[in-house]
Amino acid sequence: MWHEENNRLKRTFRFADFSQAFAFMTRVALAAEKMDHHPWWSNVYNTVSIELSTHDAGDIVTDKDRALAKVIDSLV
């Protein structure tokens, strides 16, 4: 579940292995590029942590972040 903290939407995803995590990141990258809205994220083995905020709005959470979060949820 996404939670808002320090002006960012945050969520951590866990997968069975690195390959599944990396495939998920690829799907997210393609969707984010289409939306021209890119996440801050990290990956360690089977775990992907994502933070969303809108730089152009002063690094706060906006509807653009919520829309990308919804798309990301659909890609799991």
Secondary structure, DSSP 8 states (H G I E B T S, - for coil): --EEETTEEEEEEE-SSHHHHHHHHHHHHHHHHHHT---EEEEETTEEEEEE-BGGGTSB--HHHHHHHHHHHHT-
